[in-house]
Amino acid sequence: MDSPLNPVATLDAVVQALLVPLALWIALSGIDDLFVDAICLFTYVSKRAWRSPHSPQQQLHDALNAPQKRIAILVPLWQEDAVIRQMVINNVSQIEYLSYDLFLGVYPNDAPTLSAAKDLEARYSNVHLALCGNPGPTSKADCLNWIYQRMLGFERERQIRFEIIVTHDAEDVIHPIALHWMNYHTDVYDMVQVPVLPLATPIRQWTHGIYCDEFAEFQSKDMPGRQILNGFIPSNGVGTAFTRYAMDQLAARNGRIFEPECLTEDYENGLKLHFLGCPQLFMPVEMRDGEPIATREYFPHTVSAAIRQRTRWVTGIALQSWERHGWRGGIGTVYWMWRDRKGLIGNPVSMLTSLMFLYGLATWIYSSLTGSRWGLAGLGAELPTLLLLSSTSTMQFLHLGVRAWCTSRIYGWKYASAVPIRALLANYINFRATIGAIRRYAQSKLGGRPLVWLKTDHSYPVLAAATERRRLGEILVTSGRLSPSQLQWALRTKPAEIRLGEHLVRARLLTEQQVYQALSLQASIPLLHIEPSRIRSSTARALPGFVVERWRVVPYQVAGGFLFLGCAETPTESMKADLARFTKLSIRWQLITASNFHELKQSLL
């Protein structure tokens, strides 16, 4: 007989005492997961819950050709000098939407990021610096509020109005047609969330792989489940579009769009808009040319960085949201609150069950080799207990199967095969993050100190498209303006002395405006129509007449040490060098059509 002080016997007793309570929790949580699985499976089969009655091709055509509302993209930054240049260069060269501006929020005490943002503002006429009024880091929400105020000032200066506000981060790869979808769906919905999915990495990068698994599952199952069951759609923080009406509703109570004290202002705004009755849409994961239409990015690659980021998520989503909103709302709202907050219990329990699994595996191997009956191998459980344990184990395997299927949709079955191994590491990271969140939250409340932005180091993918200039024909085909056969015909019949765009206009396959829209994408220069009445005669004569004729450019504004030029030709190095001889001001480029150039020249010069 084992001694009462025998540590092995004591450990066995503790493990056996925990088995049934843990199994009951796993059963409750597992039934919850199975319910969402079943709802989404039914929807995938029926294909009715969120899909348009129109064909996907027709809907895509409608989205690409919808009138473009002006979009402001807000990007909060803190110590992002290493990635923000590449982020802006890549996205400006790829986005197949014309009417948008980027506002980069920078803290005054972050000199490297401030310098990078100023360089980008000088390089692109649709990129603008938004200087925060507080030294950083404060909170992401506080930074976003300062950016929004800068956007309002920009509207007053330019006498324009942004109809859609989009939030993004410094590490985001924006899908080329994502803004088209946002523009299209905001005719009906006040908040539109585009899927967010990690970029693929080698399978050996286990920590990043956890994000691939969890986001693939969340974006394929939980987010559509909320849409199906009329629950609230939490913003993912990036790839979220808000109508101006929604922003006005958020600001109505205290004038603040984003709550500065909230570490997950994105989740907060999604919940608040739901309470305000604003319709919300999550776009389901759709594939185009083998890639999902989604915001892509790299997530933390190290365990410590993942713990830091998830600590912020647990603090904001589970603890701060509970404090601010309690459990109010209808049964559907409360149900999704429960799913968002059950990690406060579930994450520690998952870690404990992982340890017990490893303990059980070790004792089973030992007992098989020695013939002894030690640990869980010697458990003399009654039939009800065994049934409970076996059923919960089955639920665990089913859940891992669903996660693997979701992962395989995006990353393939080879990558999904490692889901069970990554799940064990995820349990450890989520456990550490939950304990850390509870500790930080308690210290904040007891010490009366605000919670601040937990900075996560970011990396940005090196994409060939960011440095290689795409062909005009490729842009016209990928944007749906031409079919591949039409492009081949145009290339085959085009006279050598005529450019492709001119040939397409003469053949009446495209309008001048459509060709210049593609040129705008190719050169990463915004397209604008300039009214003659907007230009002062003194400004129009800032360059000699023969220079205007030679390069087909029109000066239309002087501000902030910049000379703004409307150009009917995309700038070349020889053009830039020649124009630099006639002005000491830094030049900002704006593409205008040939017709607009001739209109301005006749009216002003």
C-alpha positions as CSV (number, residue, x, y, z in Angstrom):
1,M,0.0,0.0,0.0
2,D,1.3,3.5,-0.9
3,S,2.2,5.8,2.0
4,P,-0.1,8.8,2.5
5,L,3.0,10.9,2.2
6,N,4.0,9.3,-1.1
7,P,4.2,12.2,-3.6
8,V,3.3,9.9,-6.5
9,A,0.2,8.7,-4.7
10,T,-0.7,12.3,-3.8
11,L,-0.4,13.5,-7.4
12,D,-2.5,10.6,-8.6
13,A,-5.2,11.6,-6.1
14,V,-5.2,15.2,-7.2
15,V,-5.3,14.2,-10.9
16,Q,-8.2,11.8,-10.3
17,A,-10.1,14.4,-8.2
18,L,-9.8,16.9,-11.1
19,L,-10.9,14.6,-13.8
20,V,-14.7,14.9,-13.5
21,P,-14.8,18.7,-12.9
22,L,-12.5,19.3,-15.9
23,A,-14.5,16.9,-18.0
24,L,-17.7,18.7,-17.2
25,W,-16.2,22.0,-18.3
26,I,-14.9,20.5,-21.4
27,A,-18.3,19.0,-22.2
28,L,-20.0,22.4,-21.7
29,S,-17.5,24.2,-23.8
30,G,-17.5,21.4,-26.4
31,I,-21.3,21.5,-26.8
32,D,-21.0,25.2,-27.3
33,D,-18.4,24.8,-30.0
34,L,-20.4,22.0,-31.7
35,F,-23.4,24.3,-31.8
36,V,-21.5,26.9,-33.8
37,D,-19.9,24.2,-35.9
38,A,-23.3,22.8,-36.8
39,I,-24.7,26.2,-37.7
40,C,-21.8,27.0,-40.0
41,L,-21.9,23.6,-41.6
42,F,-25.5,24.0,-42.4
43,T,-24.8,27.4,-43.9
44,Y,-22.0,26.1,-46.0
45,V,-24.3,23.4,-47.3
46,S,-27.3,25.6,-48.0
47,K,-25.2,28.6,-49.3
48,R,-28.1,30.9,-48.4
49,A,-27.3,32.7,-45.2
50,W,-24.8,35.3,-46.3
51,R,-24.5,34.9,-50.0
52,S,-26.1,37.3,-52.5
53,P,-28.8,35.7,-54.8
54,H,-26.6,37.0,-57.7
55,S,-23.7,35.0,-58.9
56,P,-20.3,35.8,-57.3
57,Q,-19.0,37.0,-60.7
58,Q,-21.9,39.4,-61.1
59,Q,-21.5,40.6,-57.5
60,L,-17.8,41.2,-58.2
61,H,-18.6,43.1,-61.4
62,D,-21.0,45.3,-59.5
63,A,-18.5,46.0,-56.7
64,L,-15.7,46.9,-59.1
65,N,-18.0,49.2,-61.1
66,A,-19.8,50.9,-58.2
67,P,-19.4,54.7,-57.9
68,Q,-16.4,55.2,-55.6
69,K,-17.0,57.0,-52.4
70,R,-14.0,58.8,-50.8
71,I,-12.3,56.6,-48.2
72,A,-9.9,57.6,-45.4
73,I,-7.6,54.9,-44.1
74,L,-6.4,55.5,-40.5
75,V,-3.1,53.8,-39.5
76,P,-1.9,54.3,-35.9
77,L,1.8,54.0,-35.4
78,W,4.2,53.6,-32.5
79,Q,7.8,52.7,-33.2
80,E,6.9,51.4,-36.7
81,D,9.7,53.0,-38.7
82,A,11.0,49.6,-39.7
83,V,7.8,48.6,-41.5
84,I,5.7,51.6,-42.4
85,R,7.6,52.6,-45.5
86,Q,7.3,49.1,-47.1
87,M,3.6,49.0,-46.0
88,V,2.7,52.2,-47.8
89,I,4.8,51.5,-50.9
90,N,3.3,48.1,-51.3
91,N,-0.3,49.0,-50.7
92,V,-0.3,52.2,-52.8
93,S,1.1,50.1,-55.7
94,Q,-1.5,47.3,-55.3
95,I,-4.8,48.9,-54.3
96,E,-7.2,48.9,-57.3
97,Y,-9.3,51.8,-55.9
98,L,-8.7,55.4,-56.7
99,S,-10.5,57.6,-54.2
100,Y,-8.7,57.0,-50.9
101,D,-6.2,58.7,-48.6
102,L,-3.9,57.3,-46.0
103,F,-3.5,59.1,-42.6
104,L,-0.5,58.0,-40.6
105,G,-0.8,58.7,-36.8
106,V,2.6,59.4,-35.2
107,Y,3.6,60.4,-31.7
108,P,5.8,63.5,-31.3
109,N,8.4,61.5,-29.2
110,D,8.8,58.8,-31.9
111,A,11.4,60.5,-34.1
112,P,12.2,57.6,-36.4
113,T,8.6,56.9,-37.3
114,L,7.9,60.6,-37.7
115,S,10.8,60.9,-40.2
116,A,9.5,57.9,-42.2
117,A,5.9,59.3,-42.2
118,K,7.2,62.7,-43.5
119,D,9.1,61.0,-46.3
120,L,6.0,59.1,-47.3
121,E,3.9,62.3,-47.2
122,A,6.4,64.0,-49.5
123,R,6.4,61.0,-51.9
124,Y,2.7,60.4,-52.2
125,S,0.0,63.0,-52.5
126,N,-2.6,60.8,-50.8
127,V,-0.5,60.1,-47.7
128,H,-0.8,62.5,-44.8
129,L,0.9,62.8,-41.5
130,A,-1.3,63.0,-38.4
131,L,0.7,64.1,-35.4
132,C,-0.7,63.0,-32.0
133,G,-1.1,65.6,-29.3
134,N,0.1,63.3,-26.5
135,P,3.5,61.7,-26.2
136,G,3.4,57.9,-26.7
137,P,2.6,55.3,-26.1
138,T,-0.9,56.0,-24.9
139,S,-3.5,53.6,-26.3
140,K,-4.2,52.7,-29.9
141,A,-7.6,54.3,-29.5
142,D,-6.1,57.6,-28.4
143,C,-3.8,57.5,-31.4
144,L,-6.8,56.8,-33.7
145,N,-8.7,59.7,-32.2
146,W,-5.9,62.1,-33.1
147,I,-5.8,60.7,-36.6
148,Y,-9.5,61.3,-37.0
149,Q,-9.1,64.9,-35.9
150,R,-6.4,65.4,-38.5
151,M,-8.7,63.9,-41.1
152,L,-11.4,66.4,-40.1
153,G,-8.9,69.2,-40.5
154,F,-7.9,67.9,-43.9
155,E,-11.6,67.9,-44.9
156,R,-11.9,71.6,-43.9
157,E,-8.7,72.5,-45.7
158,R,-9.7,70.8,-49.0
159,Q,-13.5,71.2,-48.8
160,I,-14.1,67.5,-49.2
161,R,-15.8,64.8,-47.2
162,F,-14.8,61.2,-46.5
163,E,-17.8,58.9,-46.6
164,I,-16.0,55.7,-45.4
165,I,-13.4,55.4,-42.6
166,V,-11.1,52.3,-42.6
167,T,-8.7,51.2,-39.9
168,H,-5.5,49.4,-40.7
169,D,-2.2,48.6,-39.0
170,A,1.4,49.1,-40.0
171,E,1.9,45.5,-40.9
172,D,-1.1,45.0,-43.1
173,V,-1.2,43.8,-46.7
174,I,-4.5,45.2,-48.1
175,H,-6.1,43.1,-50.8
176,P,-6.2,45.0,-54.1
177,I,-10.0,44.9,-54.3
178,A,-10.9,45.1,-50.6
179,L,-11.8,48.8,-50.8
180,H,-14.1,48.1,-53.7
181,W,-16.0,45.6,-51.5
182,M,-16.1,48.0,-48.6
183,N,-17.4,50.8,-50.9
184,Y,-20.0,48.4,-52.4
185,H,-21.4,47.0,-49.1
186,T,-21.5,50.3,-47.2
187,D,-24.5,51.2,-49.3
188,V,-26.4,48.9,-47.0
189,Y,-24.2,48.3,-43.9
190,D,-22.7,50.8,-41.5
191,M,-19.8,48.5,-40.6
192,V,-18.1,46.1,-43.0
193,Q,-15.4,43.7,-41.8
194,V,-13.1,42.1,-44.4
195,P,-11.5,38.8,-43.2
196,V,-8.1,39.0,-41.6
197,L,-5.7,36.1,-42.1
198,P,-2.0,35.6,-41.3
199,L,0.4,35.2,-44.2
200,A,1.7,31.7,-44.6
201,T,5.0,30.8,-43.0
202,P,7.1,27.6,-42.8
203,I,5.5,24.9,-40.7
204,R,8.5,25.1,-38.3
205,Q,7.4,28.5,-37.1
206,W,5.1,27.1,-34.5
207,T,4.1,30.3,-32.8
208,H,3.0,32.0,-36.0
209,G,1.3,28.8,-37.0
210,I,-1.0,29.1,-34.0
211,Y,-2.3,32.4,-35.4
212,C,-2.8,30.7,-38.8
213,D,-4.9,28.0,-37.1
214,E,-7.0,30.3,-34.9
215,F,-7.7,33.0,-37.4
216,A,-8.6,30.5,-40.1
217,E,-11.1,28.9,-37.6
218,F,-12.4,32.2,-36.3
219,Q,-12.9,33.8,-39.7
220,S,-14.4,30.6,-41.2
221,K,-16.6,29.7,-38.3
222,D,-17.2,32.2,-35.5
223,M,-17.5,35.4,-37.5
224,P,-19.9,33.9,-40.0
225,G,-21.8,32.3,-37.1
226,R,-22.4,35.8,-35.6
227,Q,-23.7,36.9,-39.0
228,I,-26.0,33.9,-39.3
229,L,-27.4,34.3,-35.7
230,N,-27.7,38.1,-35.9
231,G,-25.1,38.6,-33.3
232,F,-22.8,41.6,-33.0
233,I,-19.8,41.7,-35.3
234,P,-16.6,42.8,-33.5
235,S,-14.2,44.8,-35.6
236,N,-10.9,42.9,-36.1
237,G,-9.1,46.2,-35.8
238,V,-7.9,46.1,-39.3
239,G,-9.8,45.7,-42.6
240,T,-12.8,47.4,-40.9
241,A,-14.9,50.0,-42.8
242,F,-17.2,52.4,-41.0
243,T,-19.7,54.7,-42.7
244,R,-19.6,58.4,-41.7
245,Y,-23.0,57.8,-40.2
246,A,-21.6,55.1,-37.9
247,M,-18.7,57.4,-36.9
248,D,-21.2,60.2,-36.0
249,Q,-23.2,57.7,-33.9
250,L,-20.0,56.6,-32.0
251,A,-19.1,60.3,-31.4
252,A,-22.6,61.3,-30.3
253,R,-22.2,60.5,-26.6
254,N,-18.8,62.1,-25.7
255,G,-17.3,63.2,-29.0
256,R,-14.8,60.4,-29.1
257,I,-14.8,57.8,-31.9
258,F,-12.5,55.4,-30.2
259,E,-12.5,54.9,-26.4
260,P,-8.9,55.8,-25.2
261,E,-9.0,53.6,-22.1
262,C,-9.9,50.5,-24.2
263,L,-7.1,48.3,-25.2
264,T,-9.3,46.7,-27.8
265,E,-11.1,49.7,-29.2
266,D,-12.0,47.6,-32.3
267,Y,-14.1,45.1,-30.3
268,E,-15.6,48.0,-28.3
269,N,-16.8,49.8,-31.4
270,G,-18.3,46.7,-33.0
271,L,-20.3,46.0,-29.8
272,K,-21.4,49.7,-29.5
273,L,-22.6,49.9,-33.1
274,H,-24.6,46.7,-32.5
275,F,-26.3,48.4,-29.5
276,L,-26.9,51.5,-31.6
277,G,-28.8,49.4,-34.2
278,C,-26.3,50.0,-37.0
279,P,-26.3,47.1,-39.5
280,Q,-23.0,45.2,-39.6
281,L,-21.5,42.8,-42.2
282,F,-18.7,40.2,-42.0
283,M,-17.6,39.3,-45.5
284,P,-17.1,35.5,-45.7
285,V,-13.7,34.1,-46.8
286,E,-13.8,34.0,-50.6
287,M,-10.9,32.9,-52.8
288,R,-9.8,34.8,-55.9
289,D,-7.0,33.4,-58.1
290,G,-6.2,30.9,-55.3
291,E,-5.8,33.6,-52.6
292,P,-8.4,34.7,-50.0
293,I,-9.8,38.2,-50.3
294,A,-8.6,39.3,-46.9
295,T,-6.2,41.6,-45.0
296,R,-3.0,39.6,-44.6
297,E,-0.2,40.2,-42.2
298,Y,2.5,38.6,-40.1
299,F,1.8,37.9,-36.5
300,P,4.3,37.4,-33.6
301,H,6.8,34.7,-34.3
302,T,8.0,34.3,-30.7
303,V,6.2,33.0,-27.6
304,S,7.0,36.1,-25.6
305,A,5.6,38.5,-28.3
306,A,2.5,36.3,-28.7
307,I,1.9,36.4,-24.9
308,R,2.2,40.2,-24.9
309,Q,-0.2,40.6,-27.7
310,R,-2.8,38.2,-26.3
311,T,-2.5,39.7,-22.9
312,R,-3.9,42.9,-24.4
313,W,-6.6,41.0,-26.3
314,V,-7.8,39.2,-23.1
315,T,-7.7,42.4,-21.1
316,G,-9.7,44.4,-23.5
317,I,-12.2,41.8,-24.9
318,A,-12.9,39.8,-21.7
319,L,-12.2,42.1,-18.7
320,Q,-12.7,45.7,-19.9
321,S,-15.7,44.8,-22.0
322,W,-17.3,42.9,-19.0
323,E,-16.7,46.0,-16.8
324,R,-18.1,48.4,-19.4
325,H,-21.1,46.5,-20.7
326,G,-21.8,43.7,-18.3
327,W,-24.2,41.1,-19.8
328,R,-26.8,43.3,-21.3
329,G,-28.6,42.8,-24.6
330,G,-30.7,40.0,-26.0
331,I,-30.0,36.3,-25.6
332,G,-28.0,36.4,-28.9
333,T,-25.8,39.2,-27.7
334,V,-25.2,37.6,-24.3
335,Y,-24.4,34.3,-26.0
336,W,-21.5,35.8,-28.0
337,M,-20.3,37.7,-25.0
338,W,-20.1,34.3,-23.3
339,R,-18.0,32.9,-26.1
340,D,-15.7,35.9,-26.1
341,R,-15.2,35.8,-22.3
342,K,-15.2,32.1,-21.5
343,G,-11.4,32.0,-22.1
344,L,-11.0,33.5,-18.7
345,I,-11.8,30.0,-17.5
346,G,-11.2,28.0,-20.6
347,N,-7.6,29.1,-21.1
348,P,-6.3,28.0,-17.7
349,V,-8.5,24.8,-18.0
350,S,-7.0,24.0,-21.4
351,M,-3.5,24.3,-20.0
352,L,-4.4,22.0,-17.1
353,T,-6.0,19.5,-19.4
354,S,-2.9,19.6,-21.6
355,L,-0.7,18.8,-18.6
356,M,-3.0,16.0,-17.5
357,F,-2.9,14.6,-21.1
358,L,0.8,14.5,-21.0
359,Y,0.7,13.0,-17.5
360,G,-1.7,10.4,-18.6
361,L,0.4,9.6,-21.6
362,A,3.6,9.3,-19.5
363,T,1.9,7.0,-16.9
364,W,0.4,4.8,-19.6
365,I,3.8,4.3,-21.3
366,Y,5.4,3.6,-18.0
367,S,2.7,1.2,-16.9
368,S,2.9,-0.6,-20.3
369,L,6.7,-1.1,-19.9
370,T,6.7,-2.1,-16.3
371,G,3.4,-3.8,-15.9
372,S,2.5,-1.6,-12.9
373,R,-0.8,0.2,-12.4
374,W,0.4,3.8,-11.8
375,G,-1.2,7.1,-12.5
376,L,-4.2,7.3,-14.8
377,A,-3.4,3.9,-16.1
378,G,-4.5,2.5,-12.7
379,L,-7.7,4.6,-12.5
380,G,-10.6,2.4,-11.5
381,A,-13.3,4.7,-12.6
382,E,-17.0,3.9,-12.7
383,L,-18.8,3.6,-16.0
384,P,-20.5,7.0,-15.9
385,T,-17.1,8.7,-15.3
386,L,-15.5,6.7,-18.2
387,L,-18.4,7.7,-20.5
388,L,-18.0,11.3,-19.5
389,L,-14.2,11.2,-20.1
390,S,-14.6,9.4,-23.5
391,S,-17.3,11.8,-24.7
392,T,-15.2,14.9,-23.8
393,S,-12.2,13.3,-25.5
394,T,-14.3,12.8,-28.6
395,M,-15.4,16.5,-28.5
396,Q,-11.8,17.6,-28.2
397,F,-10.8,15.5,-31.3
398,L,-13.9,16.9,-33.2
399,H,-12.9,20.4,-32.4
400,L,-9.3,19.8,-33.6
401,G,-10.7,18.3,-36.7
402,V,-12.8,21.4,-37.4
403,R,-9.8,23.6,-36.8
404,A,-7.7,21.5,-39.1
405,W,-10.4,21.7,-41.8
406,C,-10.5,25.5,-41.5
407,T,-6.7,25.7,-41.6
408,S,-6.6,23.5,-44.7
409,R,-9.0,25.8,-46.6
410,I,-6.4,28.6,-46.5
411,Y,-3.0,26.9,-46.0
412,G,-3.5,23.3,-47.3
413,W,-3.7,19.9,-45.6
414,K,0.1,19.5,-45.1
415,Y,0.1,22.7,-42.9
416,A,-3.1,21.6,-41.2
417,S,-1.6,18.3,-40.2
418,A,0.3,20.0,-37.4
419,V,-2.8,21.5,-35.8
420,P,-2.8,19.1,-32.8
421,I,0.8,19.9,-31.9
422,R,0.3,23.7,-32.3
423,A,-2.8,23.4,-30.1
424,L,-0.7,22.3,-27.1
425,L,1.6,25.3,-27.5
426,A,-1.5,27.6,-27.9
427,N,-2.8,26.3,-24.6
428,Y,0.4,27.4,-22.9
429,I,0.4,30.9,-24.6
430,N,-3.2,31.5,-23.9
431,F,-2.8,30.4,-20.3
432,R,0.1,32.8,-19.7
433,A,-1.8,35.6,-21.5
434,T,-4.9,35.1,-19.4
435,I,-3.0,35.1,-16.1
436,G,-1.0,38.1,-17.2
437,A,-4.2,40.0,-18.2
438,I,-5.9,39.3,-14.9
439,R,-2.7,40.5,-13.0
440,R,-2.3,43.7,-15.1
441,Y,-6.0,44.5,-14.8
442,A,-6.0,44.0,-11.0
443,Q,-2.8,46.1,-10.7
444,S,-4.4,48.9,-12.8
445,K,-7.6,48.9,-10.7
446,L,-5.8,48.7,-7.3
447,G,-3.1,51.3,-8.3
448,G,-5.4,53.7,-10.2
449,R,-3.1,53.6,-13.2
450,P,-4.4,53.5,-16.8
451,L,-3.7,50.5,-19.0
452,V,-1.3,51.4,-21.9
453,W,-0.7,50.1,-25.3
454,L,1.2,46.8,-25.2
455,K,3.5,47.2,-28.3
456,T,4.0,44.2,-30.4
457,D,7.0,44.1,-32.8
458,H,5.9,43.9,-36.4
459,S,7.5,42.6,-39.6
460,Y,6.4,43.2,-43.2
461,P,6.7,40.9,-46.1
462,V,9.0,41.8,-49.0
463,L,6.7,41.6,-52.0
464,A,7.9,41.8,-55.5
465,A,4.8,43.8,-56.4
466,A,6.0,46.6,-54.2
467,T,9.1,47.3,-56.3
468,E,8.2,46.0,-59.8
469,R,6.0,48.2,-62.0
470,R,3.0,46.2,-63.3
471,R,2.1,46.3,-67.0
472,L,-0.9,48.4,-67.9
473,G,-2.6,45.4,-69.6
474,E,-2.2,43.3,-66.5
475,I,-3.9,45.9,-64.4
476,L,-6.8,46.3,-66.8
477,V,-7.4,42.5,-66.8
478,T,-7.1,42.0,-63.0
479,S,-9.4,45.0,-62.3
480,G,-12.0,43.5,-64.7
481,R,-11.8,46.3,-67.3
482,L,-10.7,43.9,-70.1
483,S,-10.9,40.2,-70.7
484,P,-7.6,38.3,-71.5
485,S,-8.8,37.8,-75.1
486,Q,-9.5,41.5,-75.5
487,L,-6.1,42.4,-74.3
488,Q,-4.5,39.9,-76.7
489,W,-6.5,41.4,-79.5
490,A,-5.4,44.9,-78.6
491,L,-1.7,44.0,-78.4
492,R,-1.9,42.2,-81.7
493,T,-3.6,45.1,-83.6
494,K,-1.9,48.1,-81.9
495,P,0.2,50.2,-84.3
496,A,3.8,50.5,-83.1
497,E,3.6,54.3,-82.7
498,I,0.5,54.3,-80.6
499,R,0.4,53.4,-76.9
500,L,-1.8,50.7,-75.6
501,G,-4.2,53.0,-73.7
502,E,-4.7,55.3,-76.7
503,H,-5.4,52.2,-78.9
504,L,-8.0,50.9,-76.4
505,V,-9.8,54.3,-76.4
506,R,-9.8,54.6,-80.1
507,A,-11.2,51.0,-80.4
508,R,-13.9,52.0,-77.9
509,L,-13.0,49.2,-75.6
510,L,-12.3,51.6,-72.8
511,T,-13.0,55.3,-72.0
512,E,-10.2,57.7,-71.3
513,Q,-11.2,57.8,-67.7
514,Q,-10.8,54.0,-67.4
515,V,-7.4,54.1,-69.0
516,Y,-6.2,56.8,-66.6
517,Q,-7.6,54.9,-63.7
518,A,-5.3,52.0,-64.6
519,L,-2.4,54.4,-65.2
520,S,-3.0,55.8,-61.7
521,L,-2.7,52.3,-60.2
522,Q,0.4,51.6,-62.3
523,A,2.2,54.7,-61.2
524,S,0.8,54.8,-57.7
525,I,-0.3,58.4,-58.3
526,P,-3.9,59.4,-57.4
527,L,-6.2,60.5,-60.3
528,L,-7.9,63.8,-59.9
529,H,-10.2,66.0,-62.1
530,I,-9.1,69.7,-61.5
531,E,-11.6,72.5,-62.2
532,P,-10.0,75.6,-63.8
533,S,-11.8,77.8,-61.3
534,R,-9.8,76.1,-58.5
535,I,-6.4,77.4,-59.7
536,R,-5.1,80.9,-59.3
537,S,-3.6,82.4,-62.4
538,S,-0.3,83.1,-60.6
539,T,0.0,79.5,-59.5
540,A,-0.7,78.2,-63.0
541,R,2.3,80.3,-64.3
542,A,4.7,78.8,-61.7
543,L,6.4,77.0,-64.6
544,P,7.4,78.3,-68.0
545,G,4.9,77.7,-70.8
546,F,7.3,75.6,-72.8
547,V,7.9,73.3,-69.8
548,V,4.1,72.9,-69.4
549,E,3.8,71.9,-73.1
550,R,6.8,69.6,-73.1
551,W,5.8,67.5,-70.1
552,R,2.0,68.2,-70.1
553,V,1.9,69.4,-66.5
554,V,-0.2,72.1,-64.9
555,P,0.7,73.7,-61.5
556,Y,-2.5,73.9,-59.5
557,Q,-1.5,74.6,-55.8
558,V,1.4,75.8,-53.7
559,A,1.2,74.8,-50.0
560,G,3.5,73.7,-47.2
561,G,6.6,74.0,-49.3
562,F,5.2,71.8,-52.0
563,L,4.3,72.6,-55.7
564,F,1.3,70.4,-56.6
565,L,1.3,69.4,-60.3
566,G,-1.4,67.9,-62.4
567,C,0.3,65.7,-65.0
568,A,-1.3,64.0,-68.0
569,E,1.8,61.7,-68.3
570,T,3.1,59.5,-65.6
571,P,6.4,61.1,-64.3
572,T,9.7,59.8,-65.5
573,E,13.2,60.4,-64.1
574,S,14.0,62.7,-66.9
575,M,10.8,64.7,-66.3
576,K,11.6,65.0,-62.6
577,A,15.2,66.1,-63.3
578,D,14.1,68.7,-65.8
579,L,11.3,70.2,-63.7
580,A,13.7,70.5,-60.7
581,R,15.6,73.1,-62.7
582,F,12.6,75.4,-62.6
583,T,11.4,75.2,-59.0
584,K,13.0,74.9,-55.6
585,L,9.8,73.5,-54.1
586,S,9.3,69.8,-53.6
587,I,6.9,68.4,-56.2
588,R,3.7,66.5,-55.4
589,W,2.2,64.6,-58.3
590,Q,-1.5,64.3,-59.3
591,L,-2.5,62.4,-62.4
592,I,-5.1,64.1,-64.6
593,T,-6.6,63.0,-67.9
594,A,-5.4,64.4,-71.3
595,S,-8.8,66.0,-71.7
596,N,-8.5,67.7,-68.3
597,F,-5.0,68.9,-69.2
598,H,-6.2,70.6,-72.4
599,E,-9.1,72.1,-70.6
600,L,-6.8,73.7,-68.0
601,K,-4.3,74.8,-70.6
602,Q,-6.9,76.6,-72.6
603,S,-8.5,78.3,-69.6
604,L,-5.4,79.3,-67.7
605,L,-2.3,79.5,-70.0
